[in-house]
Amino acid sequence: MNANPIPPLHLYSVPSDAQPSAVAPPKRERPRTAWTADQLMATQFPEPKWAVPGILAEGVSLLAGPPKVGKSWLSLGLALAVAAGGQAFDSVPVPGGPVLYLALEDTPRRLQSRMGKLLGGQPAPAGLTLVTECPPFPQGGTEAIAQWLDRNPDARMVVIDVFAKMRGQAPQGVSAYDADYVSVSYAKRLADHYSVAVILVHHVRKAASEDFLTEVSGTNGIAGAADATLVLKRARGQADGILHVTGRDVDEAEYALQFQSASGAWHLLDGPATDHTVGDTRAAILRYVRAHPGAKPKDMAGELSQVDIDTIRRTCSRMAEAGQLTRDGSGRYYPDTETRTQGVPEVSELSDCPVTSPDQHEYPGQSELELSGLSGSTEAEGTTA
């Protein structure tokens, strides 16, 4: 028998630096939670830190989607981009910093294969820590992640793939809503205390819904406790997926994505998502009406020479019925200003964080759970120094 058994593949086994750091990590004090009204208005707070500008801010973000839609490819690609300080979705520049990726459904061999494909010959970033096992939040997982964050004070993101592996058993005697809310609150405490983005990869229900928030598996307590919710859904047309985003610090928006099978990467497509999820004729009409509000079908016929006027009339009428265009009493068509996709910022504007849209959802406040023991706990038996 081998005298040196293989160490367990969990977060406790991640080695710390061989040499102790000459500079002690900054002491993190418990954030203030009470003010008088005048004190609060006079306080200056730092802007939220963005892992992916305009899309992923500090706090807890749910990344949900159906099985095999590509959530793990997307989250691993984001982790590599942030750790290297590269470009998320092949187009959005991101600031670099340490990233912890808990790949709780993968093996080291599969992770190596996927990273090799995503990197495409580029060197792997040393700032990305990959872990294949970690105890659930209530059984020591919170402390294990906190210890890694203490060793990496400049960390920008933690990815947990999948959330179900970390939530642990529900507390006895509580409702399903409260159990879901508490399970996300473990990650919420970490995100708030360390000012990092924590992504919880999750699933959606089998039944589709017009409101993507209601598709998140579980009760509303899961989305309610999170700061943002991102749902990746399969799409028609040129796009392979639509990323629906809403949150407290994130504007509600939809982004059209295309999966690059050769590299395993998700690529962000230019323009509103509707341009990539409708047929070619509808996409051409949308582009024309957006450039010429108030156009009539006969106006479009001059530009859309490959489509006859009757087809343009029928398509415009159907698009108005579907809410993709609006029509006035004289038969003029305008871009639909009521949908979320109108006004989605272009890629170059993602970091500008535009004003919150009027239909942005609001969620219940965060949990009142204490922070005791979060950063000051000692490591469990078997932990390497």
C-alpha positions in Angstrom: 0.0 0.0 0.0 1.2 3.5 -0.8 2.5 5.2 2.4 1.5 8.6 1.0 -2.3 8.4 0.3 -3.7 10.9 -2.2 -5.0 13.9 -0.3 -8.7 14.7 -0.5 -9.7 16.9 -3.4 -11.5 19.6 -1.5 -10.9 23.3 -0.8 -9.1 22.5 2.5 -6.3 20.8 0.5 -5.5 24.0 -1.6 -1.9 24.9 -0.4 -1.1 28.3 0.8 2.0 30.2 -0.3 5.2 28.3 0.4 6.7 31.5 2.1 4.5 33.5 4.4 3.6 36.9 3.0 5.6 39.8 4.3 2.5 41.9 4.3 -0.4 40.8 6.4 -3.8 40.8 4.6 -6.0 43.8 5.4 -8.2 43.3 8.4 -11.9 43.3 7.4 -14.2 44.9 9.9 -17.8 44.1 10.1 -19.7 46.6 7.9 -21.8 49.2 9.6 -25.5 48.4 9.4 -27.3 51.4 11.1 -27.3 55.1 10.5 -29.5 58.1 11.2 -31.0 59.4 8.0 -28.7 62.5 7.8 -25.7 60.3 8.5 -26.6 57.9 5.7 -27.1 60.7 3.2 -23.8 62.2 4.1 -21.9 58.9 3.7 -19.9 58.3 0.5 -19.9 54.7 -0.6 -17.5 53.2 -3.2 -19.0 52.2 -6.5 -19.7 48.4 -6.8 -16.8 46.4 -8.2 -17.5 44.6 -11.4 -16.3 41.2 -12.4 -17.7 41.7 -15.9 -18.6 45.4 -16.4 -22.3 45.9 -16.8 -23.2 42.2 -16.3 -21.6 40.8 -13.2 -21.2 43.0 -10.1 -20.0 42.2 -6.6 -22.7 40.3 -4.8 -24.4 37.0 -5.5 -25.5 36.3 -9.0 -27.5 33.3 -10.0 -26.6 31.8 -13.4 -29.4 29.5 -14.3 -30.3 27.5 -17.4 -31.6 24.2 -18.7 -29.3 21.1 -18.7 -26.6 21.0 -21.4 -27.3 24.5 -22.5 -23.6 25.5 -21.8 -23.7 27.0 -18.3 -20.4 25.4 -17.3 -18.6 26.4 -20.5 -19.8 30.0 -19.9 -18.8 30.1 -16.3 -15.4 28.5 -16.9 -14.8 30.9 -19.7 -15.7 33.9 -17.5 -13.4 32.6 -14.7 -10.4 32.3 -17.1 -11.1 35.8 -18.6 -11.3 37.5 -15.1 -8.3 35.6 -13.7 -6.2 36.6 -16.7 -7.6 40.1 -17.1 -8.8 39.4 -20.6 -12.1 39.7 -22.4 -15.3 38.2 -21.3 -17.5 36.9 -24.1 -14.6 37.6 -26.5 -15.5 41.3 -26.4 -15.9 42.8 -22.9 -12.6 43.9 -21.2 -12.5 42.8 -17.6 -10.1 43.7 -14.8 -7.9 40.8 -13.7 -7.8 39.3 -10.2 -7.8 35.9 -8.4 -10.8 33.7 -9.1 -11.9 30.6 -7.2 -13.8 28.1 -9.4 -15.6 25.2 -7.6 -16.2 22.7 -10.3 -18.2 20.3 -8.1 -19.5 18.1 -11.0 -16.3 17.8 -12.9 -13.1 15.8 -12.8 -9.6 17.3 -13.1 -9.2 15.6 -16.5 -12.4 17.2 -17.8 -11.4 20.6 -16.5 -8.0 20.3 -18.2 -9.6 19.3 -21.5 -12.1 22.2 -21.4 -9.5 24.8 -20.3 -7.2 23.6 -23.1 -10.0 24.2 -25.6 -10.9 27.6 -24.2 -7.3 28.8 -23.9 -6.5 27.9 -27.5 -2.7 27.7 -26.8 -2.6 30.7 -24.4 -0.9 30.1 -21.0 -3.3 29.2 -18.2 -3.7 32.0 -15.6 -2.1 31.3 -12.2 -4.7 33.4 -10.6 -7.4 30.8 -11.2 -7.8 28.2 -8.4 -9.9 25.1 -9.4 -11.4 22.8 -6.8 -13.5 19.7 -7.4 -14.7 19.0 -3.9 -15.9 21.3 -1.1 -18.1 20.7 1.9 -21.6 22.3 1.8 -22.0 25.8 3.2 -23.4 24.7 6.6 -20.8 22.0 7.1 -17.7 24.1 6.7 -17.9 25.3 3.1 -18.4 28.9 4.1 -15.3 28.9 6.3 -13.3 27.1 3.6 -14.1 29.7 1.0 -13.5 32.5 3.5 -10.0 31.2 4.2 -9.2 31.2 0.5 -10.5 34.8 0.2 -8.4 35.8 3.3 -5.3 34.4 1.4 -6.4 36.3 -1.7 -7.5 39.8 -0.7 -7.6 41.0 -4.3 -10.0 38.2 -5.4 -12.6 39.3 -7.8 -14.9 36.3 -8.3 -16.0 33.0 -6.9 -17.9 30.5 -9.1 -19.8 27.6 -7.6 -20.8 25.0 -10.2 -23.3 23.8 -9.1 -25.2 25.5 -6.3 -27.1 22.3 -5.3 -23.8 20.7 -4.2 -23.1 23.5 -1.7 -26.5 24.4 -0.2 -26.6 21.4 2.2 -29.7 20.1 4.0 -32.6 22.5 4.7 -33.0 23.6 8.3 -35.8 21.7 10.1 -39.1 23.4 10.7 -38.8 26.1 8.1 -40.8 26.7 4.9 -39.4 25.9 1.5 -39.1 29.7 0.8 -37.1 30.3 4.0 -34.9 27.3 3.3 -34.1 28.6 -0.2 -33.5 32.1 1.1 -31.1 30.9 3.8 -29.2 28.7 1.4 -28.3 31.6 -0.8 -27.6 33.8 2.2 -24.5 31.8 3.0 -23.0 33.0 -0.3 -24.5 36.4 0.2 -22.5 36.9 3.5 -19.3 36.0 1.7 -19.9 38.3 -1.2 -20.8 41.3 1.0 -18.0 40.7 3.5 -15.3 40.3 0.9 -16.8 42.6 -1.9 -16.5 39.9 -4.5 -18.8 38.5 -7.2 -20.1 35.1 -6.3 -21.8 33.2 -9.1 -24.1 30.3 -8.2 -24.7 28.0 -11.2 -28.2 26.7 -11.0 -31.0 25.0 -13.0 -34.4 26.2 -14.3 -37.8 24.5 -14.2 -38.9 22.3 -17.1 -42.0 24.5 -17.7 -41.2 27.7 -19.6 -42.5 31.1 -18.6 -42.8 34.6 -20.1 -41.0 35.9 -16.9 -37.5 34.3 -16.9 -37.3 34.9 -13.1 -40.0 32.4 -12.5 -38.1 29.7 -14.4 -35.4 29.5 -11.7 -35.7 26.1 -10.0 -37.0 26.3 -6.4 -39.1 28.9 -4.7 -38.8 32.7 -5.1 -36.6 32.7 -2.1 -33.6 31.8 -4.3 -33.9 34.7 -6.6 -35.1 36.9 -3.8 -31.9 36.4 -1.8 -29.6 36.9 -4.8 -28.4 40.3 -6.0 -28.8 39.4 -9.6 -30.3 36.7 -11.7 -29.0 35.6 -15.1 -30.9 33.0 -17.1 -29.3 31.4 -20.2 -31.9 30.2 -22.6 -31.7 28.5 -26.0 -32.8 30.8 -28.9 -33.8 30.7 -32.5 -32.2 32.5 -35.4 -28.5 33.5 -35.5 -28.1 33.3 -31.7 -27.4 30.0 -29.9 -28.5 31.5 -26.6 -30.1 34.6 -24.9 -28.7 35.7 -21.6 -31.5 37.4 -19.6 -30.1 39.7 -16.8 -31.7 41.6 -14.0 -30.6 42.7 -10.5 -30.1 45.3 -7.9 -27.0 46.8 -9.4 -27.4 45.5 -12.9 -29.7 46.9 -15.5 -32.3 44.5 -16.9 -31.3 43.5 -20.3 -31.0 40.6 -22.8 -27.8 39.7 -24.6 -27.6 37.5 -27.7 -24.8 34.9 -27.5 -23.3 32.5 -30.0 -21.5 29.3 -28.9 -18.1 28.8 -30.7 -17.9 25.0 -30.8 -14.3 25.0 -31.9 -13.1 26.9 -28.8 -16.0 26.2 -26.4 -16.4 30.0 -25.9 -19.6 32.0 -25.8 -19.4 35.1 -28.0 -21.5 38.2 -27.5 -23.3 39.3 -30.6 -23.7 43.0 -31.5 -27.0 44.8 -31.2 -30.3 44.1 -29.5 -31.1 40.4 -28.8 -34.2 40.6 -31.0 -32.0 41.2 -34.1 -30.6 37.7 -33.6 -33.6 35.7 -32.6 -36.0 36.4 -35.5 -35.9 35.4 -39.1 -33.9 37.3 -41.7 -36.9 39.3 -43.0 -38.0 40.4 -39.5 -34.4 41.3 -38.6 -34.1 43.5 -41.7 -37.5 45.2 -40.9 -36.4 45.8 -37.3 -33.1 47.4 -38.4 -34.9 49.6 -41.0 -37.7 50.8 -38.6 -35.1 51.5 -35.9 -33.2 53.7 -38.3 -36.4 55.2 -39.8 -39.1 55.5 -37.1 -42.6 56.0 -38.6 -41.8 54.1 -41.8 -44.6 52.5 -43.8 -44.3 49.1 -45.6 -43.9 50.9 -49.0 -40.9 52.8 -47.6 -39.3 49.6 -46.6 -39.9 48.0 -50.0 -37.3 50.2 -51.6 -34.6 49.0 -49.2 -35.7 45.4 -48.9 -35.7 44.7 -52.6 -35.5 40.9 -52.0 -38.9 40.9 -50.3 -42.2 41.7 -52.0 -44.4 44.4 -50.6 -47.2 42.0 -49.6 -44.8 40.0 -47.5 -43.5 43.1 -45.9 -47.1 44.2 -45.0 -47.9 40.8 -43.5 -44.7 40.6 -41.6 -45.0 44.1 -40.2 -48.6 43.3 -39.0 -47.5 40.1 -37.4 -44.6 41.8 -35.7 -46.9 44.4 -34.3 -49.2 41.7 -32.9 -46.1 40.0 -31.4 -45.0 43.2 -29.7 -41.9 43.6 -31.8 -43.1 46.8 -33.4 -45.8 49.4 -32.7 -48.2 50.8 -35.3 -50.2 54.0 -35.2 -53.6 54.7 -36.8 -52.0 55.8 -40.1 -50.2 52.5 -40.6 -46.7 53.8 -39.6 -44.4 51.5 -37.7 -42.1 52.3 -34.8 -39.6 50.4 -32.7 -41.3 48.9 -29.7 -40.3 51.0 -26.7 -42.0 48.8 -24.1 -39.8 45.7 -24.3 -36.7 45.2 -22.3 -34.5 44.8 -25.4 -35.1 48.4 -26.6 -32.3 50.4 -25.2 -29.9 47.5 -24.4 -26.5 49.1 -24.3 -24.0 48.2 -27.0 -20.9 46.3 -26.0 -18.7 49.4 -25.9 -21.2 50.9 -23.3 -21.3 48.0 -20.9 -19.0 49.6 -18.5 -20.9 52.9 -18.4 -23.6 51.3 -16.3 -26.6 53.3 -17.7 -29.6 54.5 -15.6 -31.8 51.7 -14.2 -34.7 50.9 -16.4 -38.2 51.6 -15.0 -39.3 47.9 -15.1 -36.3 46.7 -13.0 -37.4 44.2 -10.4 -36.9 44.8 -6.7 -36.3 42.0 -4.3 -36.5 41.4 -0.5 -33.6 42.6 1.6 -30.6 40.5 2.5 -30.5 38.0 5.3 -29.8 39.2 8.9 -27.5 36.2 9.5 -24.4 37.2 11.5 -20.9 37.3 10.2 -19.4 35.6 13.3 -16.7 33.1 12.5 -16.6 34.0 8.8 -13.0 35.1 8.6 -11.6 34.3 12.0 -12.3 30.5 12.1 -9.5 28.1 12.3 -8.9 25.5 9.6 -10.3 22.0 10.1 -8.2 19.0 10.7 -6.3 17.9 7.7 -5.9 21.4 6.4 -2.5 22.3 5.0 -1.0 25.5 6.1 
